[in-house]
C-alpha cells in the first residue's frame, strides 16, 4: 500500500509528511504515524475522486502490483553467480507494436534508426566485456555487424564473412569530440553505415529546394567529413554548397569523401570539349575543401588536377572484391575427379582474372595479386582487346588473350554503364570455353534499362558492384552490391589519427591499431 501511495501522492506532499534521518553516509527514509494517516487519507480521497476501485495487496496477486526501483534494491546482475554472464539474465518482454508496413520496411525511418542505435549499444556492451589488451596499450573490441541500408527496400547488399581491412569499430574519445560526419542525400545510407561502424551518429544536414544546405549542428573548430557521391549534377551541387556552408561556419578542416567521382571519364582535351574532371577539381578547391578521399578513380592522374595543398587519397576497393570472390570460390565443392596432392591440400578452382580491356590491365593485375595471396594458389591472367578505330565508335571486334578454356573467369572493370561491353566480353569468354564467368565493377552507374539488360546475359553467373552509387530501383538477383562501408570507415579513422591509409590493403603485415594516445 505504501508503494501505491508513493505513486499517487505528489512529491511536495511527501516532503512535508516524511522525515530523513542520517546515519553516517547513508540516509534512512521513515514515515511518522501522523504522516501515514495523512497520506492514507489523501490516497483514499484521490481514489474516490477518480472512481477507481481500491484494494489491498492481499486481494491482488503480487505480479499485478506496480513495481518501483529503490536505492535498497540490489543492482541488476549482482546476484549472478561466478562464471555466469549477467547479460544473459536480462530479458525484454515482447510488447505488441503497430506501425505502418512502409515505416517498418524503410531503413531510413526514425523507428529503424532507433533499432540500430539500440543494437549498437548492446554490441558496445558486449565488446567492452570481450575486449582484449593489445601491445599498443589500447583495447581491441569486437566488430559490430553491418546493417545494410545502402539500397532501396527489398535490395540487399553483401559483405565478406571476415573483416580483412576493417580493424577497430570506434574512434577514441579525444578525437571523436572534434570529429563530425555528414552525408549528402546521394550517399545518406552509405554514410549511415560508416557512422554505425565508427560508433557514432550521422550528423544532421538539411538539403532543400535548389540544393539549399543548412547544417543542423555547429561545426566551428571541427574536423568535418562529408560523404557524397557525385553521380548527378544535383549531387555535385549539394557537395559544393555543403563545403561552402561548412567553410563559412568556421569548420577547422573539411574532407570530402567521394565514393564515385562524377565526370571522371572526361579527363582529357578532345576537340572543343572541356576537361570536366579538372573543372570539378577547381570548383571543390574554390569552395574550400582541404582534403579528398576518392574511391577507384577512372584515372589515377585525376589527382594531379588538384593543387599540392589539397591532398587526394585514392582508395581502391579491389582487394575487398577479391576477398569476397575468394570466399565464394572456396566454398565450392571439388569435382568428382579431383585428387589432393597431399594431406594438407585443399581444393581451389582454376581461376583466370580477365581485364575487360587494355585500360583495365592494372586493376586486373592488382585483383589477381590479392587473390593469389589469399588463396596461396596460382591464378591465371588474361585480357580482352578493345581497340576502336576512332573515339566514339560503337562497334569493335574484341579479342581474348590468355588462358580461358576450362577456367572460372572473373572479369574486372571500374564502371558499368550501359552493359554493352560486358555483354560482348561475356560472349567472347564463353566462346573461348570458360567454365563460369563472373564480373566485378567498382561503380554501377547504370543507364536506362541497363540492369534489365545485364540480367538477360545468359552465360554470366553474376555481376558484383560496390554500393558507391545508390540505385533508386531494386536490382535483379544477377547484380550484387558489395558494401564498402567498412573500407571507408577504416580509411576515415586512419585519416583522423594521421596513420597510413595505404597500409589498409596490406595483407601481409599486422595493421596498426587506431589509438589517440
PyMOL commands that set and color helices and strands:
alter all, ss='L'
color gray80, all
select helices_A, chain A and resi 2-8+11-17+33-50+57-59+62-64+86-89+101-105+110-130+173-176+185-197+209-211+233-248+276-287+300-305+318-330+358-375+420-431+450-455+485-496+502-505
alter helices_A, ss='H'
color red, helices_A
select strands_A, chain A and resi 18-23+26-31+132-133+139-140+157-158+179-183+205-207+213-215+223-227+253-258+291-295+311-315+351-355+380-385+399-402+408-416+436-444+462-466+479-482
alter strands_A, ss='S'
color yellow, strands_A
deselect
rebuild
show_as cartoon
